[in-house]
Amino acid sequence: MRRSVFLLLCALILPAYFFGLSAQEKKMNMADYEKRKKEYVTKEAGLTQDEAGKYFPLNNELTQKKFKLHKSHRDKLQRIKDNSNISDEEYRRMLEDDVEVKLKEAALDKEYSSKFEKVLSPEKLYKAQQAERDFIQREVTNFRNEGRSNRR
């Protein structure tokens, strides 16, 4: 469960992180990233063009909703953190908001699971989700390794 949450956060945060890099650091071409992810998932899950054409728009829609959810959460946290005297009540609100985000994310996953089942068999859906996690993990590893080699 923790691994899937970590990978999901990477999927949501990694693209935003790459966009936020300074000019002298390597920037990621998001169109290229999405193209490579789509090709990898399609191949690894054995999706037909028709299946991929139905799966990826739904997957992108879900990812965007989760990204907005997490961005809103980060904005709330930042407003509280900007206040140098954070009260116990504000910490309590941050903790409650953390739980609320997880519940909303789980509700989105549940809502979209039935939508995904209409376009892919359970086997292909499982393989597509695993392939996406694997792809993201590889991207994170490659990015970290490239960052280390550039610093030397």
Phi and psi in degrees as GROMACS dihedral restraints (atoms count N, CA, C in turn):
[ dihedral_restraints ]
;  ai    aj    ak    al  type     phi  dphi    fc
    3     4     5     6     1   -61.4    20    10
    4     5     6     7     1   -39.2    20    10
    6     7     8     9     1   -63.6    20    10
    7     8     9    10     1   -42.4    20    10
    9    10    11    12     1   -68.6    20    10
   10    11    12    13     1   -35.6    20    10
   12    13    14    15     1   -65.3    20    10
   13    14    15    16     1   -43.2    20    10
   15    16    17    18     1   -60.1    20    10
   16    17    18    19     1   -46.5    20    10
   18    19    20    21     1   -66.7    20    10
   19    20    21    22     1   -36.5    20    10
   21    22    23    24     1   -64.7    20    10
   22    23    24    25     1   -44.4    20    10
   24    25    26    27     1   -61.7    20    10
   25    26    27    28     1   -38.7    20    10
   27    28    29    30     1   -61.5    20    10
   28    29    30    31     1   -41.7    20    10
   30    31    32    33     1   -62.8    20    10
   31    32    33    34     1   -34.4    20    10
   33    34    35    36     1   -85.9    20    10
   34    35    36    37     1   -37.1    20    10
   36    37    38    39     1   -91.1    20    10
   37    38    39    40     1   -35.4    20    10
   39    40    41    42     1   -53.7    20    10
   40    41    42    43     1   -50.0    20    10
   42    43    44    45     1   -60.4    20    10
   43    44    45    46     1   -40.7    20    10
   45    46    47    48     1   -64.8    20    10
   46    47    48    49     1   -38.2    20    10
   48    49    50    51     1   -62.7    20    10
   49    50    51    52     1   -44.9    20    10
   51    52    53    54     1   -63.0    20    10
   52    53    54    55     1   -36.0    20    10
   54    55    56    57     1   -68.8    20    10
   55    56    57    58     1   -26.9    20    10
   57    58    59    60     1   -88.9    20    10
   58    59    60    61     1     0.9    20    10
   60    61    62    63     1   -66.7    20    10
   61    62    63    64     1   149.5    20    10
   63    64    65    66     1   -71.6    20    10
   64    65    66    67     1   167.4    20    10
   66    67    68    69     1   -61.4    20    10
   67    68    69    70     1   -35.8    20    10
   69    70    71    72     1   -79.2    20    10
   70    71    72    73     1   -13.1    20    10
   72    73    74    75     1   -91.4    20    10
   73    74    75    76     1   161.4    20    10
   75    76    77    78     1   -64.6    20    10
   76    77    78    79     1   132.3    20    10
   78    79    80    81     1  -105.7    20    10
   79    80    81    82     1   146.6    20    10
   81    82    83    84     1   -95.4    20    10
   82    83    84    85     1   135.1    20    10
   84    85    86    87     1   -82.7    20    10
   85    86    87    88     1   105.3    20    10
   87    88    89    90     1   -65.0    20    10
   88    89    90    91     1   -36.0    20    10
   90    91    92    93     1   -62.6    20    10
   91    92    93    94     1   -41.9    20    10
   93    94    95    96     1   -65.2    20    10
   94    95    96    97     1   -43.1    20    10
   96    97    98    99     1   -57.8    20    10
   97    98    99   100     1   -50.1    20    10
   99   100   101   102     1   -63.8    20    10
  100   101   102   103     1   -39.0    20    10
  102   103   104   105     1   -63.4    20    10
  103   104   105   106     1   -46.8    20    10
  105   106   107   108     1   -65.1    20    10
  106   107   108   109     1   -38.3    20    10
  108   109   110   111     1   -63.7    20    10
  109   110   111   112     1   -45.5    20    10
  111   112   113   114     1   -61.5    20    10
  112   113   114   115     1   -45.2    20    10
  114   115   116   117     1   -62.3    20    10
  115   116   117   118     1   -43.8    20    10
  117   118   119   120     1   -64.2    20    10
  118   119   120   121     1   -48.9    20    10
  120   121   122   123     1   -64.0    20    10
  121   122   123   124     1   -43.2    20    10
  123   124   125   126     1   -58.6    20    10
  124   125   126   127     1   -46.3    20    10
  126   127   128   129     1   -67.3    20    10
  127   128   129   130     1   -50.6    20    10
  129   130   131   132     1   -66.4    20    10
  130   131   132   133     1   -34.3    20    10
  132   133   134   135     1   -89.2    20    10
  133   134   135   136     1    -7.6    20    10
  135   136   137   138     1    67.3    20    10
  136   137   138   139     1    38.7    20    10
  138   139   140   141     1   -79.5    20    10
  139   140   141   142     1   141.6    20    10
  141   142   143   144     1   -77.4    20    10
  142   143   144   145     1   167.9    20    10
  144   145   146   147     1   -61.1    20    10
  145   146   147   148     1   -39.2    20    10
  147   148   149   150     1   -63.9    20    10
  148   149   150   151     1   -45.8    20    10
  150   151   152   153     1   -63.4    20    10
  151   152   153   154     1   -44.3    20    10
  153   154   155   156     1   -62.4    20    10
  154   155   156   157     1   -39.1    20    10
  156   157   158   159     1   -64.0    20    10
  157   158   159   160     1   -25.7    20    10
  159   160   161   162     1   -93.4    20    10
  160   161   162   163     1   -35.7    20    10
  162   163   164   165     1   -71.3    20    10
  163   164   165   166     1   -49.7    20    10
  165   166   167   168     1   -65.3    20    10
  166   167   168   169     1   -39.1    20    10
  168   169   170   171     1   -60.9    20    10
  169   170   171   172     1   -40.5    20    10
  171   172   173   174     1   -64.7    20    10
  172   173   174   175     1   -44.3    20    10
  174   175   176   177     1   -62.6    20    10
  175   176   177   178     1   -42.8    20    10
  177   178   179   180     1   -64.9    20    10
  178   179   180   181     1   -39.0    20    10
  180   181   182   183     1   -61.7    20    10
  181   182   183   184     1   -46.5    20    10
  183   184   185   186     1   -62.9    20    10
  184   185   186   187     1   -44.6    20    10
  186   187   188   189     1   -60.9    20    10
  187   188   189   190     1   -42.4    20    10
  189   190   191   192     1   -63.8    20    10
  190   191   192   193     1   -40.7    20    10
  192   193   194   195     1   -64.1    20    10
  193   194   195   196     1   -41.8    20    10
  195   196   197   198     1   -67.2    20    10
  196   197   198   199     1   -38.4    20    10
  198   199   200   201     1   -61.9    20    10
  199   200   201   202     1   -45.2    20    10
  201   202   203   204     1   -62.3    20    10
  202   203   204   205     1   -40.6    20    10
  204   205   206   207     1   -60.3    20    10
  205   206   207   208     1   -47.3    20    10
  207   208   209   210     1   -70.7    20    10
  208   209   210   211     1   -34.9    20    10
  210   211   212   213     1   -64.7    20    10
  211   212   213   214     1   -44.5    20    10
  213   214   215   216     1   -59.2    20    10
  214   215   216   217     1   -42.2    20    10
  216   217   218   219     1   -63.1    20    10
  217   218   219   220     1   -46.8    20    10
  219   220   221   222     1   -60.7    20    10
  220   221   222   223     1   -39.8    20    10
  222   223   224   225     1   -63.4    20    10
  223   224   225   226     1   -42.3    20    10
  225   226   227   228     1   -61.5    20    10
  226   227   228   229     1   -46.2    20    10
  228   229   230   231     1   -62.0    20    10
  229   230   231   232     1   -40.4    20    10
  231   232   233   234     1   -64.9    20    10
  232   233   234   235     1   -40.0    20    10
  234   235   236   237     1   -60.8    20    10
  235   236   237   238     1   -40.2    20    10
  237   238   239   240     1   -69.5    20    10
  238   239   240   241     1   -43.5    20    10
  240   241   242   243     1   -66.0    20    10
  241   242   243   244     1   -28.3    20    10
  243   244   245   246     1   -64.5    20    10
  244   245   246   247     1   -23.2    20    10
  246   247   248   249     1   -81.4    20    10
  247   248   249   250     1   119.8    20    10
  249   250   251   252     1   -70.7    20    10
  250   251   252   253     1   -21.8    20    10
  252   253   254   255     1  -108.4    20    10
  253   254   255   256     1    84.5    20    10
  255   256   257   258     1   -85.1    20    10
  256   257   258   259     1   124.7    20    10
  258   259   260   261     1   -83.9    20    10
  259   260   261   262     1   165.5    20    10
  261   262   263   264     1   -60.4    20    10
  262   263   264   265     1   -36.1    20    10
  264   265   266   267     1   -63.2    20    10
  265   266   267   268     1   -39.3    20    10
  267   268   269   270     1   -68.6    20    10
  268   269   270   271     1   -39.7    20    10
  270   271   272   273     1   -62.1    20    10
  271   272   273   274     1   -40.6    20    10
  273   274   275   276     1   -62.1    20    10
  274   275   276   277     1   -42.5    20    10
  276   277   278   279     1   -63.0    20    10
  277   278   279   280     1   -39.5    20    10
  279   280   281   282     1   -62.5    20    10
  280   281   282   283     1   -43.5    20    10
  282   283   284   285     1   -64.8    20    10
  283   284   285   286     1   -42.8    20    10
  285   286   287   288     1   -64.5    20    10
  286   287   288   289     1   -39.2    20    10
  288   289   290   291     1   -66.0    20    10
  289   290   291   292     1   -36.5    20    10
  291   292   293   294     1   -57.4    20    10
  292   293   294   295     1   -46.2    20    10
  294   295   296   297     1   -66.0    20    10
  295   296   297   298     1   -42.0    20    10
  297   298   299   300     1   -61.4    20    10
  298   299   300   301     1   -40.0    20    10
  300   301   302   303     1   -63.1    20    10
  301   302   303   304     1   -43.3    20    10
  303   304   305   306     1   -62.9    20    10
  304   305   306   307     1   -40.3    20    10
  306   307   308   309     1   -66.4    20    10
  307   308   309   310     1   -42.6    20    10
  309   310   311   312     1   -65.1    20    10
  310   311   312   313     1   -38.3    20    10
  312   313   314   315     1   -65.3    20    10
  313   314   315   316     1   -41.8    20    10
  315   316   317   318     1   -63.9    20    10
  316   317   318   319     1   -38.0    20    10
  318   319   320   321     1   -64.6    20    10
  319   320   321   322     1   -39.7    20    10
  321   322   323   324     1   -62.9    20    10
  322   323   324   325     1   -44.5    20    10
  324   325   326   327     1   -58.6    20    10
  325   326   327   328     1   -42.5    20    10
  327   328   329   330     1   -66.4    20    10
  328   329   330   331     1   -43.9    20    10
  330   331   332   333     1   -59.9    20    10
  331   332   333   334     1   -44.3    20    10
  333   334   335   336     1   -79.7    20    10
  334   335   336   337     1   -20.1    20    10
  336   337   338   339     1   -60.9    20    10
  337   338   339   340     1   -40.3    20    10
  339   340   341   342     1   -69.4    20    10
  340   341   342   343     1   -32.9    20    10
  342   343   344   345     1   -68.3    20    10
  343   344   345   346     1   -41.9    20    10
  345   346   347   348     1   -64.8    20    10
  346   347   348   349     1   -37.3    20    10
  348   349   350   351     1   -64.5    20    10
  349   350   351   352     1   -20.9    20    10
  351   352   353   354     1   -79.2    20    10
  352   353   354   355     1   -18.2    20    10
  354   355   356   357     1  -112.5    20    10
  355   356   357   358     1   -19.6    20    10
  357   358   359   360     1  -136.2    20    10
  358   359   360   361     1   149.9    20    10
  360   361   362   363     1   -67.9    20    10
  361   362   363   364     1   158.4    20    10
  363   364   365   366     1   -55.7    20    10
  364   365   366   367     1   -37.9    20    10
  366   367   368   369     1   -63.9    20    10
  367   368   369   370     1   -48.7    20    10
  369   370   371   372     1   -68.2    20    10
  370   371   372   373     1   -35.4    20    10
  372   373   374   375     1   -62.8    20    10
  373   374   375   376     1   -45.8    20    10
  375   376   377   378     1   -60.0    20    10
  376   377   378   379     1   -47.0    20    10
  378   379   380   381     1   -64.2    20    10
  379   380   381   382     1   -38.1    20    10
  381   382   383   384     1   -65.6    20    10
  382   383   384   385     1   -43.3    20    10
  384   385   386   387     1   -66.8    20    10
  385   386   387   388     1   -39.6    20    10
  387   388   389   390     1   -65.0    20    10
  388   389   390   391     1   -42.6    20    10
  390   391   392   393     1   -62.7    20    10
  391   392   393   394     1   -39.4    20    10
  393   394   395   396     1   -64.9    20    10
  394   395   396   397     1   -42.9    20    10
  396   397   398   399     1   -60.8    20    10
  397   398   399   400     1   -44.8    20    10
  399   400   401   402     1   -62.0    20    10
  400   401   402   403     1   -43.5    20    10
  402   403   404   405     1   -61.1    20    10
  403   404   405   406     1   -46.7    20    10
  405   406   407   408     1   -62.5    20    10
  406   407   408   409     1   -42.6    20    10
  408   409   410   411     1   -61.7    20    10
  409   410   411   412     1   -41.8    20    10
  411   412   413   414     1   -62.9    20    10
  412   413   414   415     1   -42.1    20    10
  414   415   416   417     1   -62.8    20    10
  415   416   417   418     1   -43.6    20    10
  417   418   419   420     1   -62.3    20    10
  418   419   420   421     1   -46.2    20    10
  420   421   422   423     1   -61.5    20    10
  421   422   423   424     1   -47.0    20    10
  423   424   425   426     1   -61.7    20    10
  424   425   426   427     1   -42.5    20    10
  426   427   428   429     1   -63.3    20    10
  427   428   429   430     1   -44.5    20    10
  429   430   431   432     1   -61.8    20    10
  430   431   432   433     1   -43.7    20    10
  432   433   434   435     1   -64.9    20    10
  433   434   435   436     1   -39.9    20    10
  435   436   437   438     1   -65.4    20    10
  436   437   438   439     1   -39.8    20    10
  438   439   440   441     1   -63.4    20    10
  439   440   441   442     1   -38.0    20    10
  441   442   443   444     1   -67.8    20    10
  442   443   444   445     1   -42.1    20    10
  444   445   446   447     1   -70.3    20    10
  445   446   447   448     1   -29.4    20    10
  447   448   449   450     1   -74.5    20    10
  448   449   450   451     1   -23.4    20    10
  450   451   452   453     1   -82.8    20    10
  451   452   453   454     1   -14.4    20    10
